[in-house]
């Protein structure tokens, strides 16, 4: 549960896991433009209420398929 724009340690772990998985799968490394773009996309989804790992993965997949 988010409180005043913050994330719990569990939520941060989920965000970190999803980010790392997606970077590995796409071959995105630090310093590449897509690295920051992906991080911003994940945070945007999270801030809009998409918070579970499954919801985040589904939303990222839907965005990629579009």
N, CA, C and O atoms as a GROMACS GRO file, in nm:
protein
  264
    1UNK      N    1   0.084  -0.118   0.000
    1UNK     CA    2   0.000   0.000   0.000
    1UNK      C    3   0.088   0.124   0.000
    1UNK      O    4   0.184   0.134   0.077
    2UNK      N    5   0.056   0.218  -0.087
    2UNK     CA    6   0.132   0.343  -0.094
    2UNK      C    7   0.080   0.442   0.008
    2UNK      O    8  -0.041   0.453   0.030
    3UNK      N    9   0.172   0.512   0.068
    3UNK     CA   10   0.135   0.616   0.165
    3UNK      C   11   0.204   0.745   0.122
    3UNK      O   12   0.327   0.752   0.116
    4UNK      N   13   0.125   0.846   0.091
    4UNK     CA   14   0.179   0.978   0.055
    4UNK      C   15   0.289   0.971  -0.050
    4UNK      O   16   0.395   1.031  -0.033
    5UNK      N   17   0.265   0.899  -0.159
    5UNK     CA   18   0.361   0.894  -0.267
    5UNK      C   19   0.484   0.810  -0.242
    5UNK      O   20   0.582   0.819  -0.316
    6UNK      N   21   0.482   0.729  -0.139
    6UNK     CA   22   0.597   0.645  -0.109
    6UNK      C   23   0.564   0.499  -0.140
    6UNK      O   24   0.449   0.464  -0.167
    7UNK      N   25   0.665   0.416  -0.136
    7UNK     CA   26   0.648   0.273  -0.159
    7UNK      C   27   0.707   0.198  -0.042
    7UNK      O   28   0.807   0.239   0.017
    8UNK      N   29   0.645   0.087  -0.009
    8UNK     CA   30   0.696   0.002   0.099
    8UNK      C   31   0.821  -0.073   0.050
    8UNK      O   32   0.845  -0.079  -0.071
    9UNK      N   33   0.898  -0.129   0.140
    9UNK     CA   34   1.013  -0.209   0.099
    9UNK      C   35   0.972  -0.324   0.006
    9UNK      O   36   1.045  -0.358  -0.087
   10UNK      N   37   0.857  -0.384   0.032
   10UNK     CA   38   0.809  -0.493  -0.053
   10UNK      C   39   0.778  -0.443  -0.193
   10UNK      O   40   0.811  -0.510  -0.292
   11UNK      N   41   0.716  -0.327  -0.203
   11UNK     CA   42   0.685  -0.270  -0.334
   11UNK      C   43   0.812  -0.232  -0.408
   11UNK      O   44   0.823  -0.254  -0.529
   12UNK      N   45   0.909  -0.175  -0.337
   12UNK     CA   46   1.036  -0.142  -0.401
   12UNK      C   47   1.104  -0.267  -0.455
   12UNK      O   48   1.163  -0.264  -0.563
   13UNK      N   49   1.095  -0.376  -0.381
   13UNK     CA   50   1.154  -0.502  -0.427
   13UNK      C   51   1.086  -0.550  -0.555
   13UNK      O   52   1.153  -0.599  -0.646
   14UNK      N   53   0.954  -0.536  -0.562
   14UNK     CA   54   0.881  -0.575  -0.682
   14UNK      C   55   0.922  -0.487  -0.800
   14UNK      O   56   0.950  -0.538  -0.909
   15UNK      N   57   0.927  -0.357  -0.779
   15UNK     CA   58   0.967  -0.264  -0.886
   15UNK      C   59   1.108  -0.296  -0.935
   15UNK      O   60   1.133  -0.297  -1.056
   16UNK      N   61   1.198  -0.322  -0.844
   16UNK     CA   62   1.336  -0.355  -0.878
   16UNK      C   63   1.343  -0.485  -0.957
   16UNK      O   64   1.415  -0.494  -1.056
   17UNK      N   65   1.269  -0.585  -0.913
   17UNK     CA   66   1.268  -0.714  -0.980
   17UNK      C   67   1.215  -0.702  -1.123
   17UNK      O   68   1.277  -0.753  -1.216
   18UNK      N   69   1.103  -0.634  -1.140
   18UNK     CA   70   1.044  -0.617  -1.273
   18UNK      C   71   1.141  -0.541  -1.363
   18UNK      O   72   1.162  -0.580  -1.478
   19UNK      N   73   1.200  -0.435  -1.311
   19UNK     CA   74   1.294  -0.355  -1.389
   19UNK      C   75   1.412  -0.441  -1.434
   19UNK      O   76   1.448  -0.440  -1.552
   20UNK      N   77   1.472  -0.514  -1.343
   20UNK     CA   78   1.587  -0.598  -1.378
   20UNK      C   79   1.550  -0.706  -1.478
   20UNK      O   80   1.626  -0.732  -1.572
   21UNK      N   81   1.435  -0.770  -1.459
   21UNK     CA   82   1.391  -0.874  -1.553
   21UNK      C   83   1.375  -0.818  -1.693
   21UNK      O   84   1.421  -0.877  -1.791
   22UNK      N   85   1.310  -0.703  -1.702
   22UNK     CA   86   1.285  -0.642  -1.833
   22UNK      C   87   1.414  -0.595  -1.899
   22UNK      O   88   1.430  -0.608  -2.020
   23UNK      N   89   1.505  -0.541  -1.821
   23UNK     CA   90   1.633  -0.498  -1.877
   23UNK      C   91   1.711  -0.617  -1.932
   23UNK      O   92   1.764  -0.611  -2.043
   24UNK      N   93   1.717  -0.725  -1.856
   24UNK     CA   94   1.787  -0.846  -1.901
   24UNK      C   95   1.724  -0.901  -2.028
   24UNK      O   96   1.794  -0.933  -2.124
   25UNK      N   97   1.592  -0.912  -2.029
   25UNK     CA   98   1.521  -0.970  -2.143
   25UNK      C   99   1.541  -0.888  -2.270
   25UNK      O  100   1.548  -0.943  -2.380
   26UNK      N  101   1.551  -0.756  -2.255
   26UNK     CA  102   1.564  -0.668  -2.371
   26UNK      C  103   1.710  -0.631  -2.401
   26UNK      O  104   1.737  -0.562  -2.499
   27UNK      N  105   1.802  -0.678  -2.319
   27UNK     CA  106   1.942  -0.645  -2.339
   27UNK      C  107   1.972  -0.498  -2.316
   27UNK      O  108   2.058  -0.440  -2.383
   28UNK      N  109   1.901  -0.438  -2.222
   28UNK     CA  110   1.919  -0.296  -2.191
   28UNK      C  111   2.018  -0.282  -2.076
   28UNK      O  112   1.998  -0.339  -1.968
   29UNK      N  113   2.123  -0.207  -2.099
   29UNK     CA  114   2.224  -0.187  -1.996
   29UNK      C  115   2.223  -0.045  -1.943
   29UNK      O  116   2.164   0.044  -2.003
   30UNK      N  117   2.289  -0.024  -1.830
   30UNK     CA  118   2.300   0.110  -1.772
   30UNK      C  119   2.359   0.207  -1.874
   30UNK      O  120   2.451   0.173  -1.950
   31UNK      N  121   2.307   0.327  -1.875
   31UNK     CA  122   2.358   0.429  -1.966
   31UNK      C  123   2.287   0.433  -2.100
   31UNK      O  124   2.300   0.531  -2.174
   32UNK      N  125   2.213   0.329  -2.133
   32UNK     CA  126   2.138   0.329  -2.258
   32UNK      C  127   2.009   0.408  -2.238
   32UNK      O  128   1.951   0.407  -2.130
   33UNK      N  129   1.965   0.478  -2.343
   33UNK     CA  130   1.842   0.558  -2.330
   33UNK      C  131   1.722   0.476  -2.283
   33UNK      O  132   1.640   0.526  -2.205
   34UNK      N  133   1.710   0.353  -2.328
   34UNK     CA  134   1.596   0.271  -2.290
   34UNK      C  135   1.598   0.233  -2.142
   34UNK      O  136   1.494   0.198  -2.086
   35UNK      N  137   1.713   0.239  -2.079
   35UNK     CA  138   1.727   0.207  -1.937
   35UNK      C  139   1.642   0.303  -1.854
   35UNK      O  140   1.562   0.261  -1.770
   36UNK      N  141   1.659   0.431  -1.878
   36UNK     CA  142   1.581   0.532  -1.805
   36UNK      C  143   1.435   0.531  -1.849
   36UNK      O  144   1.346   0.548  -1.767
   37UNK      N  145   1.411   0.511  -1.978
   37UNK     CA  146   1.274   0.508  -2.029
   37UNK      C  147   1.194   0.398  -1.962
   37UNK      O  148   1.079   0.419  -1.923
   38UNK      N  149   1.254   0.280  -1.948
   38UNK     CA  150   1.186   0.168  -1.883
   38UNK      C  151   1.159   0.199  -1.736
   38UNK      O  152   1.049   0.173  -1.686
   39UNK      N  153   1.256   0.255  -1.668
   39UNK     CA  154   1.238   0.291  -1.527
   39UNK      C  155   1.123   0.390  -1.511
   39UNK      O  156   1.040   0.376  -1.422
   40UNK      N  157   1.119   0.490  -1.597
   40UNK     CA  158   1.012   0.590  -1.591
   40UNK      C  159   0.876   0.527  -1.619
   40UNK      O  160   0.776   0.563  -1.556
   41UNK      N  161   0.871   0.435  -1.714
   41UNK     CA  162   0.745   0.368  -1.748
   41UNK      C  163   0.695   0.286  -1.629
   41UNK      O  164   0.576   0.292  -1.596
   42UNK      N  165   0.782   0.211  -1.567
   42UNK     CA  166   0.743   0.128  -1.452
   42UNK      C  167   0.694   0.217  -1.338
   42UNK      O  168   0.592   0.186  -1.275
   43UNK      N  169   0.765   0.325  -1.311
   43UNK     CA  170   0.724   0.415  -1.203
   43UNK      C  171   0.591   0.482  -1.235
   43UNK      O  172   0.508   0.501  -1.147
   44UNK      N  173   0.571   0.518  -1.360
   44UNK     CA  174   0.445   0.580  -1.401
   44UNK      C  175   0.329   0.484  -1.380
   44UNK      O  176   0.223   0.524  -1.330
   45UNK      N  177   0.348   0.360  -1.417
   45UNK     CA  178   0.244   0.258  -1.395
   45UNK      C  179   0.216   0.243  -1.246
   45UNK      O  180   0.100   0.239  -1.204
   46UNK      N  181   0.322   0.234  -1.168
   46UNK     CA  182   0.307   0.218  -1.023
   46UNK      C  183   0.231   0.335  -0.963
   46UNK      O  184   0.140   0.316  -0.882
   47UNK      N  185   0.268   0.455  -1.001
   47UNK     CA  186   0.203   0.574  -0.947
   47UNK      C  187   0.058   0.587  -0.990
   47UNK      O  188  -0.022   0.654  -0.925
   48UNK      N  189   0.023   0.521  -1.102
   48UNK     CA  190  -0.116   0.525  -1.148
   48UNK      C  191  -0.201   0.415  -1.086
   48UNK      O  192  -0.320   0.404  -1.116
   49UNK      N  193  -0.141   0.334  -0.999
   49UNK     CA  194  -0.217   0.232  -0.927
   49UNK      C  195  -0.189   0.089  -0.967
   49UNK      O  196  -0.245  -0.003  -0.908
   50UNK      N  197  -0.103   0.068  -1.065
   50UNK     CA  198  -0.063  -0.066  -1.107
   50UNK      C  199   0.050  -0.108  -1.014
   50UNK      O  200   0.162  -0.058  -1.026
   51UNK      N  201   0.022  -0.198  -0.919
   51UNK     CA  202   0.119  -0.219  -0.812
   51UNK      C  203   0.168  -0.362  -0.792
   51UNK      O  204   0.277  -0.380  -0.738
   52UNK      N  205   0.094  -0.463  -0.833
   52UNK     CA  206   0.144  -0.599  -0.813
   52UNK      C  207   0.237  -0.636  -0.928
   52UNK      O  208   0.231  -0.576  -1.035
   53UNK      N  209   0.321  -0.734  -0.906
   53UNK     CA  210   0.413  -0.779  -1.010
   53UNK      C  211   0.336  -0.822  -1.134
   53UNK      O  212   0.374  -0.788  -1.246
   54UNK      N  213   0.229  -0.896  -1.114
   54UNK     CA  214   0.149  -0.944  -1.228
   54UNK      C  215   0.087  -0.828  -1.305
   54UNK      O  216   0.089  -0.826  -1.428
   55UNK      N  217   0.031  -0.732  -1.233
   55UNK     CA  218  -0.029  -0.615  -1.298
   55UNK      C  219   0.076  -0.536  -1.376
   55UNK      O  220   0.050  -0.492  -1.488
   56UNK      N  221   0.192  -0.518  -1.318
   56UNK     CA  222   0.298  -0.445  -1.386
   56UNK      C  223   0.343  -0.517  -1.512
   56UNK      O  224   0.360  -0.456  -1.617
   57UNK      N  225   0.363  -0.648  -1.502
   57UNK     CA  226   0.404  -0.726  -1.619
   57UNK      C  227   0.299  -0.719  -1.728
   57UNK      O  228   0.332  -0.700  -1.846
   58UNK      N  229   0.172  -0.734  -1.691
   58UNK     CA  230   0.064  -0.727  -1.789
   58UNK      C  231   0.058  -0.590  -1.857
   58UNK      O  232   0.043  -0.581  -1.978
   59UNK      N  233   0.072  -0.485  -1.778
   59UNK     CA  234   0.066  -0.350  -1.833
   59UNK      C  235   0.185  -0.323  -1.926
   59UNK      O  236   0.169  -0.261  -2.030
   60UNK      N  237   0.302  -0.370  -1.889
   60UNK     CA  238   0.419  -0.353  -1.974
   60UNK      C  239   0.405  -0.433  -2.103
   60UNK      O  240   0.442  -0.386  -2.210
   61UNK      N  241   0.352  -0.554  -2.093
   61UNK     CA  242   0.329  -0.637  -2.211
   61UNK      C  243   0.227  -0.573  -2.304
   61UNK      O  244   0.244  -0.574  -2.426
   62UNK      N  245   0.120  -0.519  -2.246
   62UNK     CA  246   0.015  -0.455  -2.326
   62UNK      C  247   0.072  -0.333  -2.399
   62UNK      O  248   0.040  -0.310  -2.515
   63UNK      N  249   0.154  -0.258  -2.332
   63UNK     CA  250   0.215  -0.139  -2.392
   63UNK      C  251   0.309  -0.180  -2.505
   63UNK      O  252   0.312  -0.115  -2.610
   64UNK      N  253   0.384  -0.287  -2.484
   64UNK     CA  254   0.480  -0.333  -2.585
   64UNK      C  255   0.409  -0.389  -2.707
   64UNK      O  256   0.457  -0.374  -2.820
   65UNK      N  257   0.294  -0.454  -2.686
   65UNK     CA  258   0.219  -0.515  -2.796
   65UNK      C  259   0.147  -0.410  -2.880
   65UNK      O  260   0.116  -0.435  -2.997
   66UNK      N  261   0.120  -0.295  -2.822
   66UNK     CA  262   0.044  -0.191  -2.893
   66UNK      C  263   0.127  -0.123  -3.000
   66UNK      O  264   0.078  -0.034  -3.068
   0.00000   0.00000   0.00000
